[in-house]
């Protein structure tokens, strides 16, 4: 899972890099492995800085001042394919044709097929294992076919339509063509989110500024307004003269946005596809309360409800309100530790949990506690959390998940690929409770989760909920592919590759000025 943004300022004397930096900071929750920005200045010259680490680690004031130009693209990365090498930090760049930079959020299910096509038919060299480089080169190859020295919007729409025809999976993308403008597009199922917004330039008489971002909160934080989600299969082009052209390139697209965005990934103050993430999580809390009440019935003996900070707070508060049970903050979070779910490697995740949370005995001692979490994936955090509650003196520890049991791998950009890593895989609720050391576990029903989201936008008729029901909306996902993915992304293999993978020269130079 990654975060992407692109910005074009109306005043050509202004620099886009400070606001791209701020935008990436607001998307830091979507990726903590690497960050990068490429800008475009006079004469179409490109300037880049990218590297491993958090946004604040990669950039500082002197570096931002080197990113010249009034337009640019930015990316924060968590690796779901390939390795954690700095060589795969985005945005990516190809000089031919036209000087294209590219950033992507998501995952392709036919990457091997595309890599073979680019090698044998398009004769384009692929330097990393990243899906983003494949998408970039498919785009570049489609534009190359025009044979023109200068392209226009029709050429770009045609090239993106060509991507939709051959690239299968979930993806949202931003691109910048040197001296031309910025572009955003979304896969034909609309699985991964992206939208764009505008604002009046701070320079009088210059017109409008435009921004693309994975989440609306970025545009809100940068004082943009009129945020619009891109439709499935839609592309939006903003050229250097601030002319906006948009087109739906896939007729009758099957809109199936990822429901896990609302459960975990997106910030609560974001609005995605017309749905407030905050309101959605309140509704999840109410539905979870109904599930707990139904299953405990007359045996309801919960004394206090405690959330696992931070994502589950909103839902836990509403669960407590609906059940009329006291809500308390029992876990204190160290805010300077990253999100454990998106940390690469099981050993690192487990080690980090106790550094991240501390249980306050006064809220646990002698009480029957219901701990509410947004989801239970590998169970790393949950098992440690339950143990911490017991060590703090809890009599009984119940664990409730705002999401259904996750029993299937994700193939569209979330790093939960191996079924063997999922604590719920091939287990009943009682067996999961034993594995986690809890007295009981409660999972939201899939019907309850869908209703919690759909009530705020009834026009969305179907969802990507593959991690819960094993139904992959794009097709092309069979047992052989899932086994291939498991081999490719298993934690042990990823850890080994991270140790052995050398840096790839030329694509990630920390302070490279492309001229």
C-alpha positions in Angstrom: 0.0 0.0 0.0 1.4 3.4 -1.0 0.5 7.0 -1.1 0.7 9.2 -4.3 0.3 12.9 -5.1 0.9 15.3 -7.9 0.8 19.1 -8.1 0.7 21.8 -10.7 0.9 25.4 -9.7 -0.4 28.2 -11.9 2.5 30.5 -11.1 5.5 29.2 -12.9 7.8 31.1 -10.5 6.5 29.1 -7.5 8.0 25.8 -6.3 5.8 22.7 -6.0 8.2 20.8 -3.7 7.2 22.3 -0.3 3.5 21.3 -0.7 4.4 17.9 -2.2 6.5 17.4 0.9 3.6 18.4 3.1 1.3 16.1 1.1 3.5 13.1 1.5 3.6 13.8 5.3 -0.2 13.6 5.3 0.1 10.2 3.5 2.8 8.8 5.7 0.4 6.3 7.2 0.1 4.6 3.8 3.9 3.8 3.5 6.9 4.2 5.7 9.6 2.4 3.7 10.6 5.1 1.2 9.7 8.5 -0.1 10.4 10.5 -3.2 9.6 13.6 -5.2 10.4 14.6 -8.8 9.7 18.1 -10.0 9.8 19.8 -13.4 11.4 23.2 -14.0 12.3 25.4 -16.9 12.9 23.8 -20.3 11.4 20.6 -19.0 14.3 19.8 -16.7 13.6 17.3 -14.0 14.9 17.2 -10.4 14.5 14.3 -8.0 15.2 13.3 -4.5 14.2 10.0 -3.1 15.4 7.4 -0.7 14.6 4.9 2.1 12.8 6.0 5.3 10.1 8.3 6.5 9.3 11.6 4.7 11.1 13.6 7.4 14.2 11.5 7.0 14.4 11.8 3.2 13.8 15.5 2.9 15.0 18.7 4.6 14.9 22.3 3.7 18.1 22.4 1.6 17.0 19.3 -0.4 13.5 20.7 -1.0 15.1 23.9 -2.4 16.9 21.8 -5.0 13.6 20.5 -6.3 13.0 23.3 -8.8 9.7 23.7 -10.7 6.0 24.5 -10.4 4.9 20.9 -10.9 5.8 17.5 -9.6 4.8 14.1 -8.3 5.4 12.5 -5.0 5.2 9.0 -3.5 5.5 7.2 -0.1 6.1 3.4 -0.4 5.4 0.3 1.5 6.7 -2.7 -0.5 4.1 -5.3 -1.6 6.1 -6.6 -4.6 9.9 -6.7 -5.1 12.2 -5.7 -2.2 12.7 -2.9 0.2 15.7 -1.7 -1.7 16.2 2.0 -2.3 16.3 1.3 -6.0 12.5 0.8 -5.9 11.8 4.1 -4.2 9.4 6.1 -6.4 8.6 8.1 -8.5 10.2 6.3 -11.5 11.5 8.0 -14.6 12.1 7.2 -18.3 13.7 9.7 -20.6 12.1 8.3 -23.8 9.7 9.3 -24.9 9.1 12.8 -23.7 10.5 12.5 -20.2 7.9 10.7 -18.1 7.9 10.4 -14.3 5.4 8.0 -12.6 4.1 7.0 -9.2 1.7 4.1 -8.4 -0.3 2.6 -5.6 -1.5 -1.0 -6.0 -0.5 -4.3 -7.5 -0.8 -6.1 -10.9 -1.8 -9.7 -11.2 -0.2 -10.3 -14.6 3.2 -8.8 -13.9 5.2 -11.7 -15.4 3.2 -11.5 -18.6 3.8 -7.8 -18.9 7.5 -8.2 -18.2 7.8 -10.7 -20.9 6.0 -8.5 -23.4 8.2 -5.5 -22.6 11.3 -7.6 -23.1 10.4 -9.6 -26.2 8.1 -7.3 -28.1 8.6 -3.7 -26.8 12.4 -4.2 -26.2 12.2 -2.1 -23.1 14.6 -2.9 -20.2 13.0 -3.4 -16.8 15.5 -2.7 -14.0 13.6 -3.6 -10.9 10.9 -6.0 -9.6 8.5 -3.2 -9.1 5.0 -3.3 -10.8 5.3 0.5 -11.0 8.1 0.2 -13.5 6.0 -2.1 -15.6 3.1 0.4 -15.7 5.5 3.2 -16.5 7.0 1.3 -19.4 3.7 0.2 -20.8 2.6 3.8 -20.7 5.9 5.0 -22.3 5.7 2.3 -25.0 2.1 3.3 -25.9 3.2 6.9 -26.3 6.2 5.9 -28.3 3.9 4.3 -30.9 2.6 7.8 -31.8 5.9 8.6 -33.5 5.3 12.3 -32.7 7.8 14.8 -31.5 5.0 16.5 -29.4 1.9 14.8 -28.1 -1.5 16.0 -27.1 -4.3 14.9 -24.7 -5.8 12.5 -27.2 -2.5 10.6 -27.5 -2.3 10.4 -23.7 -5.8 9.1 -23.3 -5.1 6.5 -26.0 -1.9 5.4 -24.1 -3.8 5.1 -20.8 -6.6 3.1 -22.5 -3.8 0.8 -23.7 -2.8 0.3 -20.1 -6.3 -0.6 -19.0 -6.5 -3.1 -21.9 -3.4 -5.1 -20.7 -2.7 -4.3 -17.1 -4.9 -6.3 -14.7 -5.1 -5.6 -11.0 -5.8 -2.7 -8.6 -3.9 0.6 -9.2 -4.1 4.3 -9.1 -1.4 6.3 -10.7 0.0 9.8 -11.2 2.4 10.8 -13.9 4.1 13.9 -15.2 5.4 14.5 -18.7 8.2 17.0 -18.8 7.1 20.4 -20.0 3.5 19.1 -20.6 1.6 18.6 -17.3 0.4 16.1 -14.8 -1.9 13.1 -15.1 -4.0 10.9 -12.8 -5.8 7.7 -13.6 -7.6 4.8 -11.8 -7.9 1.1 -12.6 -11.1 -0.1 -14.4 -12.5 -1.5 -11.1 -11.6 1.6 -9.0 -10.0 -0.6 -6.4 -7.3 1.8 -5.3 -8.4 5.4 -4.5 -7.3 8.7 -6.1 -9.0 12.1 -6.5 -8.1 15.6 -7.5 -8.9 19.1 -6.4 -8.3 22.8 -7.3 -7.8 26.1 -5.6 -7.2 29.7 -6.6 -3.5 30.5 -7.0 -2.0 32.6 -4.3 -0.4 34.7 -7.0 -3.0 37.2 -8.3 -4.1 36.7 -11.9 -2.5 33.4 -12.4 -5.5 31.1 -12.3 -6.0 27.7 -10.6 -3.7 25.2 -9.0 -4.4 21.5 -9.3 -3.5 18.5 -7.1 -4.0 14.7 -7.3 -3.8 12.6 -4.1 -4.7 9.2 -2.8 -6.9 10.7 0.0 -8.9 13.9 0.2 -7.1 14.9 3.5 -4.0 15.9 1.5 -6.0 18.4 -0.6 -7.9 19.6 2.5 -4.6 20.2 4.3 -3.2 22.2 1.4 -6.3 24.4 1.1 -7.6 22.8 -2.1 -11.4 22.5 -2.6 -13.9 20.7 -4.8 -12.2 17.3 -4.3 -13.5 14.7 -6.8 -12.8 11.0 -6.8 -11.7 9.6 -10.2 -14.2 7.2 -11.5 -13.1 3.6 -12.4 -11.3 3.6 -15.7 -11.1 7.4 -15.7 -8.1 9.6 -16.6 -7.6 13.3 -15.9 -5.0 15.4 -17.6 -4.0 18.9 -16.4 -1.6 20.5 -18.9 0.9 23.3 -18.2 -1.7 25.9 -19.2 -4.0 24.5 -16.5 -6.5 23.1 -19.0 -8.3 20.1 -17.4 -9.4 17.3 -19.6 -11.0 14.2 -18.2 -12.4 11.0 -19.8 -13.9 7.7 -18.7 -12.0 5.2 -20.9 -13.7 2.0 -19.8 -17.5 2.0 -20.6 -19.7 0.3 -18.1 -16.9 -0.2 -15.6 -17.5 -2.5 -12.7 -16.9 -0.3 -9.7 -15.6 -2.3 -6.8 -13.5 -0.1 -4.4 -11.4 -1.8 -1.7 -13.4 -2.0 1.5 -10.2 -2.4 3.6 -9.4 1.3 2.9 -12.3 2.1 5.3 -11.4 -0.5 7.9 -7.7 0.4 8.3 -5.7 2.3 5.7 -7.3 5.6 5.2 -7.2 8.4 7.6 -10.6 9.0 9.4 -10.7 12.6 8.2 -10.6 11.5 4.6 -13.6 11.1 2.3 -13.2 8.4 -0.3 -15.7 7.8 -3.1 -18.2 10.1 -1.3 -17.9 8.2 2.0 -16.6 9.7 5.2 -14.1 7.2 6.7 -15.0 8.6 10.1 -18.8 8.0 9.8 -18.1 4.6 8.3 -16.1 3.5 11.3 -18.8 4.8 13.6 -21.2 2.6 11.8 -18.8 -0.4 12.1 -18.7 0.2 15.8 -22.5 0.0 16.0 -22.6 -3.2 13.9 -19.9 -4.7 16.0 -21.9 -4.0 19.2 -24.8 -5.9 17.7 -22.6 -8.8 17.0 -21.1 -8.9 20.5 -24.5 -8.6 22.1 -25.9 -11.4 19.9 -23.1 -13.8 20.7 -22.8 -13.1 24.4 -26.5 -12.7 25.1 -27.3 -13.3 28.8 -23.6 -14.0 29.5 -22.8 -10.3 28.9 -20.2 -9.6 31.6 -18.0 -6.9 30.0 -16.9 -4.2 32.4 -15.0 -1.9 30.1 -14.3 -1.4 26.4 -10.8 -0.4 25.4 -9.5 0.4 21.8 -6.2 -0.5 20.3 -4.9 2.9 19.3 -5.3 4.6 16.9 -7.5 3.3 14.0 -10.0 1.5 16.2 -10.8 4.4 18.5 -13.8 5.7 16.6 -15.4 2.3 16.3 -14.7 1.3 19.9 -16.3 4.5 21.2 -19.5 3.8 19.2 -19.5 0.1 20.3 -19.3 1.2 24.0 -22.1 3.8 23.4 -24.4 1.2 21.8 -23.7 -1.4 24.5 -23.9 1.2 27.3 -20.6 0.0 28.7 -17.8 2.2 30.0 -15.2 3.3 27.4 -11.6 3.8 28.6 -8.1 4.4 27.1 -6.1 1.5 28.5 -3.2 1.4 26.0 -0.9 4.3 25.7 0.8 4.6 22.3 4.3 5.7 21.5 3.5 7.9 18.5 7.0 7.7 17.2 6.8 4.0 16.3 5.4 3.2 12.8 2.3 1.2 11.9 3.1 -2.4 12.7 0.9 -3.9 10.0 2.9 -2.2 7.2 6.3 -3.1 8.7 8.2 -5.6 6.6 9.0 -8.8 8.4 7.2 -10.7 11.2 10.1 -10.5 13.6 10.3 -6.7 13.3 6.5 -6.4 13.8 6.5 -8.6 16.9 9.4 -6.7 18.5 7.8 -3.4 17.8 4.4 -4.1 19.4 5.6 -3.8 23.0 7.7 -0.8 22.2 4.6 0.8 20.7 2.0 0.2 23.4 2.0 0.3 27.2 -1.0 -1.1 29.2 -2.2 0.9 32.2 -3.0 -1.5 35.0 -5.6 0.8 36.6 -7.9 0.3 33.6 -7.4 -3.5 33.4 -6.9 -4.8 37.0 -9.8 -7.0 38.1 -12.0 -6.3 35.1 -13.5 -8.2 32.2 -12.2 -6.3 29.2 -13.4 -6.1 25.6 -10.5 -4.9 23.4 -11.6 -3.5 20.1 -9.2 -3.5 17.1 -9.9 -2.5 13.5 -8.9 -5.9 12.1 -6.9 -9.0 13.0 -4.4 -9.9 10.2 -1.4 -11.9 11.3 -2.3 -11.7 14.9 1.1 -10.3 15.9 -0.3 -7.2 17.6 -3.4 -9.0 18.9 -1.5 -11.7 20.7 0.8 -9.3 22.4 -2.0 -7.0 23.3 -4.0 -9.8 24.9 -0.9 -10.8 26.9 -0.3 -7.3 28.0 -3.9 -7.0 29.2 -3.5 -10.1 31.3 -0.2 -8.9 32.7 -2.0 -5.7 33.7 -4.5 -7.7 35.8 -7.5 -8.3 33.5 -9.8 -11.2 34.7 -11.2 -11.9 31.2 -9.9 -10.6 27.9 -12.3 -10.5 24.9 -11.1 -9.4 21.6 -13.4 -7.8 18.9 -12.5 -7.0 15.3 -14.3 -4.3 13.3 -13.6 -6.4 10.2 -14.5 -10.0 9.4 -11.9 -12.7 9.8 -9.2 -12.3 7.2 -8.7 -15.7 5.6 -7.5 -15.0 2.1 -4.5 -13.2 0.6 -4.7 -9.8 -1.0 -3.4 -9.3 -4.5 -4.2 -5.6 -5.1 -1.5 -3.9 -3.1 -2.0 -4.9 0.6 0.8 -6.9 2.1 -1.1 -9.9 3.4 -0.3 -12.4 0.7 0.5 -15.7 2.4 -2.5 -17.5 3.9 -0.1 -19.2 6.3 0.6 -15.8 7.8 -3.0 -15.1 8.5 -4.1 -16.1 12.0 -7.7 -16.9 10.9 -6.6 -19.1 8.0 -8.4 -22.5 8.4 -9.4 -21.7 11.9 -12.8 -21.4 13.7 -13.4 -18.4 16.1 -12.7 -20.6 19.1 -9.4 -21.8 17.5 -8.4 -18.2 16.8 -9.1 -17.2 20.4 -6.8 -20.0 21.6 -4.1 -18.9 19.2 -4.3 -15.3 20.4 -4.7 -16.2 24.1 -8.1 -14.5 24.4 -11.1 -15.8 26.2 -13.3 -15.1 23.2 -13.0 -13.3 19.8 -15.7 -11.5 18.0 -15.6 -10.7 14.3 -17.8 -8.3 12.4 -19.9 -10.0 9.7 -19.2 -9.2 6.1 -22.8 -8.1 5.7 -22.4 -5.7 8.6 -19.2 -4.3 7.2 -20.6 -3.7 3.7 -23.7 -2.1 5.2 -21.6 0.2 7.3 -19.9 1.5 4.2 -22.7 1.3 1.6 -25.2 3.3 3.7 -23.2 6.4 3.0 -23.1 5.8 -0.8 -25.8 3.5 -2.0 -24.6 3.9 -5.6 -21.7 1.6 -4.9 -23.2 -1.9 -5.4 -20.2 -4.1 -5.0 -16.9 -4.1 -3.2 -13.4 -5.7 -3.3 -13.6 -7.8 -0.1 -11.3 -10.5 -1.3 -9.4 -10.8 1.9 -12.7 -11.8 3.6 -14.5 -13.8 0.9 -11.8 -14.9 -1.5 -13.5 -13.3 -4.6 -11.1 -11.5 -6.8 -12.9 -9.0 -8.9 -10.4 -8.6 -11.7 -10.2 -12.3 -12.5 -6.9 -14.0 -13.5 -6.3 -15.1 -9.9 -6.1 -18.8 -9.5 -4.4 -21.3 -7.2 -1.2 -21.3 -9.2 -1.0 -17.5 -9.1 -1.7 -17.4 -5.3 1.1 -20.0 -4.8 3.4 -17.9 -6.9 2.6 -14.8 -4.9 3.1 -16.7 -1.6 6.6 -17.8 -2.8 7.4 -14.3 -3.9 6.3 -12.4 -0.9 6.6 -14.7 2.1 8.2 -12.9 5.0 11.2 -15.2 5.2 11.9 -14.7 1.5 11.4 -11.0 1.8 13.8 -10.7 4.7 16.4 -12.7 2.8 16.1 -10.6 -0.3 16.3 -7.4 1.7 19.6 -8.6 3.1 21.1 -9.8 -0.2 19.6 -7.3 -2.7 22.3 -4.8 -3.9 21.2 -1.3 -4.7 20.4 -0.8 -8.4 22.3 2.2 -9.8 20.8 5.0 -11.8 17.1 4.8 -10.6 17.3 6.0 -7.1 20.3 8.4 -6.9 19.6 10.3 -3.7 20.2 13.8 -5.0 20.1 13.4 -8.8 19.5 16.3 -11.0 18.3 15.1 -14.4 19.2 17.5 -17.1 
